[in-house]
């Protein structure tokens, strides 16, 4: 490699790295812009597996005594409490006990 007049080898390497970085960025942007369908698939939601939901509102007491209001929503086939919810079973005993 010959050194150009008035330029130091470190400056040439820095310029080569900068040109390479810009080229990689352009290739990445062009590749992403060429496939807009990929962005649509990422945000797509799967079809619902249950036709309805069931919600319960609770107060959850923290260790310092502060009470937080919470709404727990569960999938349900007919809008009733499914087994294993706070009022439908013992799955969430820790929440019901407080």
N, C-alpha and C positions, 0 to 999 in steps of 0.2 A: 504494500500500500504506500503510495507516495503522498507526502504531505504537501498540501497546496500552499502556495506562498501566502504568508500572513495569517494562517490558521494553525491553531495548536491541535494536536491529536485528540485531546479531551473535548474540545469544542466540536470536532467532527463526530465523535462518538455520541455526544449529547444530542446533536442534530439528527443522527441516524436513529437513535432511540425515539425521539419525538416524532419523526416521520413514521416509524413503525407503529407507535401507539395510535396515531391518527388513522393509519390504514386499518388497524384492527377495529377501531371504533366505527369506521365507515362500513366495514364488512358486517359487523354485528348489527348496526342499524338497518342496513339494507336487507339482511336476512330476516330480521324481525318484521320489517314492513312488508316483505313479500308474502308472509303467511299470517294474515289477520284472523283467520279462522282459529288459530291457536288461542288467541286472547278470549274469544267467545266461549271456547270449550272449558277454560279454566273457571269461569264464573257460572257455568251451567249448574243448576240444582238437579238432583236426582228426583224422580217422580215420588210423590207422597205414598207411603206404604199404609197409612191409616187415614180414614176419611174424616176423622174428627180429633179434637184434643180435649183434655180435661185439665182444669187449672185449680189450684188451691192457693189461698193467701194465708201466710203464716207470719208470726212474729218470731224472730230468732234472737235470743238473748246472748250477747257476747260476754266474755269473761269479766269485762269491766262494768257490766250491768246495762250497757247501752242496748236498746232493742232495735233491730233492723227489720223492716218490712220486706217480705220476699213473696214473689209469685212463682210457684213451681208449676210448670206445664208439662203434661205427659201425653203421649199419643194414646188415643182411645178409639175403639171401633164404633161405639155408639154414644159417646159423650159422657158415659158414666166413669166412675173411678176404677181404673184397672187394678188388678191385684198387685200388691207391692208398693202402692203409693201411701202417703201419710195416713189417709183415712181408709184406704182399701186393704191395708196389710201392715206387716211389721218390718218392711224393708228399710224405712227411714226412722227407726226408733230414736235415734240421736236428735233428730229435728223435733219430733213430737214431744220428747221428754222435757224440752226446754220451754 
